[in-house]
């Protein structure tokens, strides 16, 4: 089954564009209020919300699209909910889930996303949110304003979403020019989304795969919560074998792969305090044909040691000569409260 991919606001649209560049298959997608030119999303898939209307490609959009605050953008989107409902309905044939991308610190994405999620919920489409926390690099006043938007988004989105994945731009705040690091960080996130989508792709899924709906169930909590991700990859052949399709695949150091994935978590959090964990392993077909060709036992032991009561492992295929491991750890809202409030 296909998924509906939606980018909301500047950061959300940029992340969706990176996902599509990575390869989003035939999953329908729309981008609402991108600020920069998008390379992978067609003009007819882009929409503009202003204080004067909700416009599609080819329409003469008028009015301001820079809203004063989240309440203003939410009010504008809510006033055009009939048009939004029509747009969403047009893209839902054959769809059984949606992924909503947004930056949690801006005004537009955080304001309109709860409206989108609510309408999708009314249409019985489960929603996974992929939200980006702002880096705490500006003035105290700027950071406080951004985190007011974070609070607004979390408060409103948690009512309508089935799974909530976080990545924190503070993880790249050490760079001398954080703006130049955004595309690379988005590509990292896009690779994780590709891993999540692979379980629902019949071309690469296996009997051991977790579909997107399965993953949403695996990373959700009854009382609500957030998931963070970490991903690591390694060549399954040496460099010569990567370019020349001869020779066999090599043994994989799975414990090291696990360690790298944990170090590269999207939010710096203690895996020991996670309530649930899910691992997505992608391998070339050779590893599925030969018994014990890859040490999945180490992954299962690590998951059990961290979250003994609730953990899952899904395995999908890849045509690339790479083995990749994506790990998702789910926390209660209170466990990550320090990341959801301004603390420059």
DRENDO-1510 file (C-alpha; in Angstrom, 1 decimal, always signed):
<recs>
REC; n; res; u; v; w
REC; 1; UNK; +0.0; +0.0; +0.0 .
REC; 2; UNK; +1.1; +3.6; -0.7 .
REC; 3; UNK; +1.6; +6.4; +1.7 .
REC; 4; UNK; +0.8; +10.0; +1.4 .
REC; 5; UNK; +3.8; +12.3; +2.0 .
REC; 6; UNK; +3.1; +15.9; +3.0 .
REC; 7; UNK; +5.6; +18.7; +3.6 .
REC; 8; UNK; +4.3; +21.6; +5.7 .
REC; 9; UNK; +6.2; +24.9; +5.8 .
REC; 10; UNK; +9.8; +25.6; +4.7 .
REC; 11; UNK; +11.6; +23.0; +6.7 .
REC; 12; UNK; +9.0; +20.3; +6.1 .
REC; 13; UNK; +9.0; +20.9; +2.4 .
REC; 14; UNK; +12.8; +20.8; +2.3 .
REC; 15; UNK; +12.8; +17.5; +4.1 .
REC; 16; UNK; +10.1; +16.1; +1.8 .
REC; 17; UNK; +12.2; +17.1; -1.2 .
REC; 18; UNK; +15.2; +15.2; +0.3 .
REC; 19; UNK; +13.0; +12.2; +0.8 .
REC; 20; UNK; +11.8; +12.3; -2.8 .
REC; 21; UNK; +15.4; +12.7; -4.0 .
REC; 22; UNK; +16.3; +9.6; -2.1 .
REC; 23; UNK; +13.4; +7.8; -3.8 .
REC; 24; UNK; +9.8; +7.8; -2.6 .
REC; 25; UNK; +8.4; +5.5; -5.3 .
REC; 26; UNK; +4.9; +6.2; -6.4 .
REC; 27; UNK; +3.7; +7.5; -3.1 .
REC; 28; UNK; +1.7; +10.7; -3.7 .
REC; 29; UNK; +3.1; +13.9; -2.2 .
REC; 30; UNK; +2.3; +17.6; -1.7 .
REC; 31; UNK; +4.3; +20.5; -0.4 .
REC; 32; UNK; +2.5; +23.4; +1.3 .
REC; 33; UNK; +4.3; +26.8; +1.5 .
REC; 34; UNK; +7.9; +25.9; +0.5 .
REC; 35; UNK; +10.1; +29.0; +0.6 .
REC; 36; UNK; +13.0; +27.6; -1.5 .
REC; 37; UNK; +12.8; +26.0; -5.0 .
REC; 38; UNK; +12.1; +22.3; -4.8 .
REC; 39; UNK; +14.0; +19.9; -7.1 .
REC; 40; UNK; +12.0; +16.7; -6.8 .
REC; 41; UNK; +8.4; +17.9; -6.2 .
REC; 42; UNK; +6.5; +19.1; -9.3 .
REC; 43; UNK; +4.9; +22.5; -9.4 .
REC; 44; UNK; +1.4; +20.9; -9.6 .
REC; 45; UNK; +2.2; +19.2; -6.2 .
REC; 46; UNK; +3.0; +22.5; -4.5 .
REC; 47; UNK; +0.4; +24.7; -2.8 .
REC; 48; UNK; +0.5; +28.1; -1.2 .
REC; 49; UNK; -1.4; +29.3; +1.9 .
REC; 50; UNK; -1.6; +33.1; +2.5 .
REC; 51; UNK; -3.8; +35.3; +4.6 .
REC; 52; UNK; -5.9; +35.8; +1.4 .
REC; 53; UNK; -6.4; +32.2; +0.2 .
REC; 54; UNK; -5.2; +28.7; -0.4 .
REC; 55; UNK; -3.8; +28.4; -3.9 .
REC; 56; UNK; -2.6; +25.6; -6.2 .
REC; 57; UNK; +0.0; +25.6; -8.9 .
REC; 58; UNK; -1.0; +27.9; -11.8 .
REC; 59; UNK; -3.3; +30.1; -9.7 .
REC; 60; UNK; -2.4; +33.7; -8.9 .
REC; 61; UNK; -1.6; +33.5; -5.3 .
REC; 62; UNK; -2.0; +36.8; -3.4 .
REC; 63; UNK; -1.5; +37.9; +0.2 .
REC; 64; UNK; +1.1; +37.4; +2.8 .
REC; 65; UNK; +2.4; +33.9; +3.5 .
REC; 66; UNK; +4.6; +34.9; +6.4 .
REC; 67; UNK; +2.3; +34.6; +9.3 .
REC; 68; UNK; +2.8; +36.5; +12.6 .
REC; 69; UNK; +2.4; +33.4; +14.7 .
REC; 70; UNK; +1.2; +29.8; +14.7 .
REC; 71; UNK; -2.3; +30.8; +15.7 .
REC; 72; UNK; -2.6; +33.0; +12.6 .
REC; 73; UNK; -1.4; +30.3; +10.2 .
REC; 74; UNK; -3.7; +27.7; +11.9 .
REC; 75; UNK; -6.7; +30.1; +11.6 .
REC; 76; UNK; -5.9; +30.7; +7.9 .
REC; 77; UNK; -5.7; +27.0; +7.2 .
REC; 78; UNK; -8.8; +26.2; +9.2 .
REC; 79; UNK; -10.8; +28.8; +7.1 .
REC; 80; UNK; -9.9; +26.8; +4.0 .
REC; 81; UNK; -10.5; +23.3; +5.4 .
REC; 82; UNK; -13.0; +22.5; +2.7 .
REC; 83; UNK; -10.4; +23.1; +0.0 .
REC; 84; UNK; -7.8; +21.2; +2.1 .
REC; 85; UNK; -10.2; +18.3; +2.5 .
REC; 86; UNK; -10.8; +18.2; -1.3 .
REC; 87; UNK; -7.0; +18.2; -1.9 .
REC; 88; UNK; -6.3; +15.4; +0.6 .
REC; 89; UNK; -9.1; +13.3; -0.8 .
REC; 90; UNK; -7.7; +13.6; -4.3 .
REC; 91; UNK; -4.5; +11.9; -3.2 .
REC; 92; UNK; -5.9; +9.2; -0.9 .
REC; 93; UNK; -6.7; +6.4; -3.4 .
REC; 94; UNK; -4.7; +3.3; -2.5 .
REC; 95; UNK; -3.2; +5.1; +0.5 .
REC; 96; UNK; -3.3; +3.6; +4.0 .
REC; 97; UNK; -1.0; +5.9; +5.9 .
REC; 98; UNK; +0.4; +9.5; +5.8 .
REC; 99; UNK; +3.7; +10.9; +6.8 .
REC; 100; UNK; +3.7; +14.6; +7.7 .
REC; 101; UNK; +7.0; +16.5; +7.7 .
REC; 102; UNK; +7.5; +19.9; +9.4 .
REC; 103; UNK; +9.9; +22.1; +11.3 .
REC; 104; UNK; +8.6; +22.5; +14.8 .
REC; 105; UNK; +10.1; +25.9; +15.4 .
REC; 106; UNK; +8.5; +27.9; +12.5 .
REC; 107; UNK; +5.1; +29.5; +12.4 .
REC; 108; UNK; +3.6; +28.1; +9.2 .
REC; 109; UNK; +4.3; +24.4; +9.5 .
REC; 110; UNK; +3.5; +24.2; +13.1 .
REC; 111; UNK; +0.2; +26.1; +12.6 .
REC; 112; UNK; -1.2; +24.2; +9.6 .
REC; 113; UNK; +0.0; +20.7; +10.5 .
REC; 114; UNK; -2.5; +20.0; +13.2 .
REC; 115; UNK; -5.3; +20.9; +10.8 .
REC; 116; UNK; -3.9; +18.5; +8.2 .
REC; 117; UNK; -3.5; +15.8; +10.8 .
REC; 118; UNK; -7.0; +16.3; +12.1 .
REC; 119; UNK; -8.6; +16.0; +8.6 .
REC; 120; UNK; -6.6; +12.9; +7.8 .
REC; 121; UNK; -7.7; +11.4; +11.1 .
REC; 122; UNK; -11.3; +12.2; +10.1 .
REC; 123; UNK; -10.7; +10.3; +6.9 .
REC; 124; UNK; -9.4; +7.3; +8.9 .
REC; 125; UNK; -5.8; +7.7; +7.6 .
REC; 126; UNK; -3.2; +7.1; +10.4 .
REC; 127; UNK; -0.6; +9.8; +10.5 .
REC; 128; UNK; +3.1; +9.6; +11.4 .
REC; 129; UNK; +4.7; +13.0; +12.1 .
REC; 130; UNK; +8.4; +13.7; +11.3 .
REC; 131; UNK; +9.2; +16.8; +13.2 .
REC; 132; UNK; +12.4; +18.8; +13.3 .
REC; 133; UNK; +13.4; +20.7; +16.5 .
REC; 134; UNK; +15.1; +24.0; +16.0 .
REC; 135; UNK; +18.8; +24.5; +17.0 .
REC; 136; UNK; +19.3; +26.7; +20.0 .
REC; 137; UNK; +21.8; +29.0; +18.3 .
REC; 138; UNK; +20.1; +32.4; +18.3 .
REC; 139; UNK; +19.3; +34.9; +21.1 .
REC; 140; UNK; +17.4; +33.8; +24.1 .
REC; 141; UNK; +14.4; +35.7; +22.8 .
REC; 142; UNK; +14.6; +34.0; +19.4 .
REC; 143; UNK; +14.9; +30.6; +21.0 .
REC; 144; UNK; +12.0; +31.2; +23.4 .
REC; 145; UNK; +9.8; +32.2; +20.5 .
REC; 146; UNK; +10.7; +29.1; +18.5 .
REC; 147; UNK; +10.0; +26.8; +21.4 .
REC; 148; UNK; +6.7; +28.4; +22.0 .
REC; 149; UNK; +5.9; +27.1; +18.5 .
REC; 150; UNK; +7.3; +23.7; +19.4 .
REC; 151; UNK; +5.0; +23.6; +22.4 .
REC; 152; UNK; +2.0; +24.6; +20.2 .
REC; 153; UNK; +2.8; +21.9; +17.7 .
REC; 154; UNK; +3.3; +19.1; +20.2 .
REC; 155; UNK; +0.2; +20.1; +22.2 .
REC; 156; UNK; -2.0; +20.1; +19.1 .
REC; 157; UNK; -0.5; +17.3; +17.0 .
REC; 158; UNK; -0.4; +14.7; +19.7 .
REC; 159; UNK; -4.2; +14.6; +19.6 .
REC; 160; UNK; -4.3; +13.5; +16.0 .
REC; 161; UNK; -1.2; +11.5; +15.3 .
REC; 162; UNK; -0.3; +7.8; +15.7 .
REC; 163; UNK; +3.5; +8.1; +15.8 .
REC; 164; UNK; +5.8; +11.0; +16.3 .
REC; 165; UNK; +9.5; +11.0; +15.2 .
REC; 166; UNK; +11.9; +13.7; +16.3 .
REC; 167; UNK; +15.1; +15.0; +15.0 .
REC; 168; UNK; +17.0; +17.8; +16.7 .
REC; 169; UNK; +19.0; +20.4; +14.7 .
REC; 170; UNK; +21.0; +21.0; +17.8 .
REC; 171; UNK; +22.9; +17.8; +16.8 .
REC; 172; UNK; +24.5; +19.9; +14.0 .
REC; 173; UNK; +24.8; +23.2; +15.9 .
REC; 174; UNK; +28.5; +22.7; +16.4 .
REC; 175; UNK; +29.2; +23.5; +12.7 .
REC; 176; UNK; +30.6; +26.9; +11.8 .
REC; 177; UNK; +27.7; +27.4; +9.3 .
REC; 178; UNK; +24.7; +25.5; +10.4 .
REC; 179; UNK; +22.7; +26.5; +7.3 .
REC; 180; UNK; +25.2; +24.6; +5.1 .
REC; 181; UNK; +24.7; +21.5; +7.2 .
REC; 182; UNK; +20.9; +21.3; +6.8 .
REC; 183; UNK; +20.9; +19.6; +3.4 .
REC; 184; UNK; +23.3; +16.8; +4.7 .
REC; 185; UNK; +21.2; +16.3; +7.8 .
REC; 186; UNK; +18.0; +16.2; +5.7 .
REC; 187; UNK; +19.6; +13.5; +3.6 .
REC; 188; UNK; +20.4; +11.5; +6.7 .
REC; 189; UNK; +16.7; +11.8; +7.7 .
REC; 190; UNK; +15.6; +10.9; +4.2 .
REC; 191; UNK; +17.6; +7.7; +4.3 .
REC; 192; UNK; +15.7; +6.8; +7.5 .
REC; 193; UNK; +12.4; +7.5; +5.9 .
REC; 194; UNK; +13.4; +5.3; +2.9 .
REC; 195; UNK; +14.1; +2.5; +5.4 .
REC; 196; UNK; +10.7; +3.0; +7.0 .
REC; 197; UNK; +9.0; +2.9; +3.6 .
REC; 198; UNK; +10.8; -0.2; +2.4 .
REC; 199; UNK; +8.8; -2.5; +4.6 .
REC; 200; UNK; +5.7; -1.6; +2.6 .
REC; 201; UNK; +7.3; -1.9; -0.8 .
REC; 202; UNK; +6.7; -5.3; -2.3 .
REC; 203; UNK; +9.8; -5.0; -4.4 .
REC; 204; UNK; +12.1; -5.1; -1.3 .
REC; 205; UNK; +10.0; -6.3; +1.6 .
REC; 206; UNK; +10.4; -9.8; +3.0 .
REC; 207; UNK; +8.4; -12.1; +5.3 .
REC; 208; UNK; +10.4; -10.5; +8.1 .
REC; 209; UNK; +9.7; -6.9; +7.1 .
REC; 210; UNK; +7.7; -4.4; +9.1 .
REC; 211; UNK; +5.3; -2.3; +7.0 .
REC; 212; UNK; +4.8; +1.3; +7.8 .
REC; 213; UNK; +1.5; +0.6; +9.7 .
REC; 214; UNK; +3.4; -2.0; +11.7 .
REC; 215; UNK; +6.2; +0.4; +12.5 .
REC; 216; UNK; +3.6; +3.1; +13.6 .
REC; 217; UNK; +2.2; +0.6; +16.0 .
REC; 218; UNK; +5.7; -0.5; +17.2 .
REC; 219; UNK; +6.8; +3.1; +18.0 .
REC; 220; UNK; +3.6; +4.4; +19.5 .
REC; 221; UNK; +2.6; +4.5; +23.2 .
REC; 222; UNK; -1.0; +4.5; +24.5 .
REC; 223; UNK; -0.3; +7.7; +26.5 .
REC; 224; UNK; +1.6; +9.2; +23.6 .
REC; 225; UNK; +5.3; +9.7; +23.1 .
REC; 226; UNK; +8.2; +10.5; +20.7 .
REC; 227; UNK; +10.7; +8.3; +18.8 .
REC; 228; UNK; +14.2; +9.2; +17.9 .
REC; 229; UNK; +16.3; +7.4; +15.3 .
REC; 230; UNK; +19.9; +6.5; +14.6 .
REC; 231; UNK; +21.2; +4.9; +11.4 .
REC; 232; UNK; +24.5; +3.3; +10.3 .
REC; 233; UNK; +25.6; +1.6; +7.1 .
REC; 234; UNK; +28.5; -0.4; +5.9 .
REC; 235; UNK; +29.6; -1.7; +2.5 .
REC; 236; UNK; +28.7; -5.4; +2.1 .
REC; 237; UNK; +31.7; -5.8; -0.3 .
REC; 238; UNK; +35.1; -4.1; -0.4 .
REC; 239; UNK; +35.3; -1.0; -2.6 .
REC; 240; UNK; +36.4; -3.0; -5.7 .
REC; 241; UNK; +33.4; -5.4; -5.3 .
REC; 242; UNK; +31.1; -2.4; -4.8 .
REC; 243; UNK; +31.8; -1.2; -8.4 .
REC; 244; UNK; +32.4; -4.6; -10.0 .
REC; 245; UNK; +29.6; -7.2; -9.4 .
REC; 246; UNK; +31.9; -10.1; -8.7 .
REC; 247; UNK; +32.8; -12.0; -5.6 .
REC; 248; UNK; +30.8; -12.7; -2.5 .
REC; 249; UNK; +29.6; -10.4; +0.3 .
REC; 250; UNK; +31.7; -10.0; +3.4 .
REC; 251; UNK; +30.8; -10.7; +7.1 .
REC; 252; UNK; +29.3; -7.7; +8.8 .
REC; 253; UNK; +30.4; -6.4; +12.2 .
REC; 254; UNK; +26.9; -5.9; +13.6 .
REC; 255; UNK; +27.9; -4.8; +17.1 .
REC; 256; UNK; +29.9; -1.9; +15.6 .
REC; 257; UNK; +26.9; -1.1; +13.3 .
REC; 258; UNK; +24.7; -0.9; +16.4 .
REC; 259; UNK; +27.2; +1.3; +18.2 .
REC; 260; UNK; +27.4; +3.8; +15.3 .
REC; 261; UNK; +23.6; +3.9; +15.0 .
REC; 262; UNK; +23.3; +4.8; +18.7 .
REC; 263; UNK; +25.9; +7.5; +18.5 .
REC; 264; UNK; +24.1; +9.1; +15.5 .
REC; 265; UNK; +20.7; +9.4; +17.3 .
REC; 266; UNK; +18.6; +12.2; +16.0 .
REC; 267; UNK; +18.0; +13.4; +19.6 .
REC; 268; UNK; +20.7; +12.8; +22.3 .
REC; 269; UNK; +18.8; +10.5; +24.6 .
REC; 270; UNK; +19.6; +7.5; +26.8 .
REC; 271; UNK; +18.5; +4.3; +25.2 .
REC; 272; UNK; +18.1; +2.7; +28.6 .
REC; 273; UNK; +15.2; +5.0; +29.4 .
REC; 274; UNK; +13.3; +4.2; +26.2 .
REC; 275; UNK; +10.0; +2.4; +26.6 .
REC; 276; UNK; +10.0; +0.6; +23.2 .
REC; 277; UNK; +12.6; +0.0; +20.5 .
REC; 278; UNK; +12.5; -1.0; +16.8 .
REC; 279; UNK; +15.3; -2.0; +14.4 .
REC; 280; UNK; +15.1; -1.9; +10.6 .
REC; 281; UNK; +17.8; -3.9; +8.9 .
REC; 282; UNK; +18.3; -3.7; +5.1 .
REC; 283; UNK; +20.6; -6.2; +3.4 .
REC; 284; UNK; +21.4; -7.4; -0.1 .
REC; 285; UNK; +19.5; -10.6; -1.0 .
REC; 286; UNK; +22.6; -12.8; -0.5 .
REC; 287; UNK; +22.3; -12.4; +3.3 .
REC; 288; UNK; +18.8; -13.7; +3.3 .
REC; 289; UNK; +19.7; -16.8; +1.2 .
REC; 290; UNK; +22.5; -18.0; +3.4 .
REC; 291; UNK; +21.7; -19.1; +6.9 .
REC; 292; UNK; +23.5; -17.1; +9.7 .
REC; 293; UNK; +25.1; -14.8; +7.0 .
REC; 294; UNK; +24.4; -11.8; +9.3 .
REC; 295; UNK; +24.3; -11.6; +13.0 .
REC; 296; UNK; +20.7; -10.6; +13.8 .
REC; 297; UNK; +21.0; -12.1; +17.2 .
REC; 298; UNK; +23.2; -9.2; +18.3 .
REC; 299; UNK; +20.5; -6.7; +17.3 .
REC; 300; UNK; +17.8; -8.6; +19.1 .
REC; 301; UNK; +19.9; -8.9; +22.3 .
REC; 302; UNK; +20.6; -5.2; +22.2 .
REC; 303; UNK; +16.9; -4.4; +21.8 .
REC; 304; UNK; +16.0; -6.7; +24.6 .
REC; 305; UNK; +18.7; -5.3; +27.0 .
REC; 306; UNK; +17.3; -1.8; +26.5 .
REC; 307; UNK; +13.6; -2.4; +26.2 .
REC; 308; UNK; +13.0; -6.0; +27.4 .
REC; 309; UNK; +9.2; -5.9; +27.2 .
REC; 310; UNK; +8.6; -4.3; +23.8 .
REC; 311; UNK; +11.0; -4.5; +20.9 .
REC; 312; UNK; +10.8; -5.5; +17.2 .
REC; 313; UNK; +13.2; -6.3; +14.3 .
REC; 314; UNK; +12.2; -5.9; +10.6 .
REC; 315; UNK; +14.3; -7.0; +7.7 .
REC; 316; UNK; +14.0; -5.7; +4.1 .
REC; 317; UNK; +16.2; -6.0; +1.0 .
REC; 318; UNK; +18.2; -3.4; -0.8 .
REC; 319; UNK; +19.6; -3.5; -4.3 .
REC; 320; UNK; +22.7; -1.5; -3.2 .
REC; 321; UNK; +25.8; -3.3; -1.9 .
REC; 322; UNK; +25.2; -1.9; +1.6 .
REC; 323; UNK; +24.0; -3.2; +4.9 .
REC; 324; UNK; +22.1; -0.5; +6.8 .
REC; 325; UNK; +20.6; -0.5; +10.3 .
REC; 326; UNK; +18.1; +2.1; +11.5 .
REC; 327; UNK; +17.1; +2.0; +15.2 .
REC; 328; UNK; +14.0; +3.8; +16.6 .
REC; 329; UNK; +13.7; +4.3; +20.4 .
REC; 330; UNK; +10.4; +5.5; +21.8 .
REC; 331; UNK; +10.1; +7.7; +24.9 .
REC; 332; UNK; +7.2; +9.1; +26.9 .
REC; 333; UNK; +6.6; +12.8; +26.5 .
REC; 334; UNK; +8.0; +13.5; +29.9 .
REC; 335; UNK; +11.2; +11.6; +29.2 .
REC; 336; UNK; +12.2; +14.2; +26.5 .
REC; 337; UNK; +10.7; +17.3; +28.1 .
REC; 338; UNK; +14.1; +19.0; +28.2 .
REC; 339; UNK; +14.2; +18.9; +24.4 .
REC; 340; UNK; +10.8; +20.4; +24.0 .
REC; 341; UNK; +11.3; +23.6; +26.0 .
REC; 342; UNK; +13.7; +26.5; +25.4 .
REC; 343; UNK; +16.9; +26.0; +27.3 .
REC; 344; UNK; +19.7; +27.9; +25.4 .
</recs>
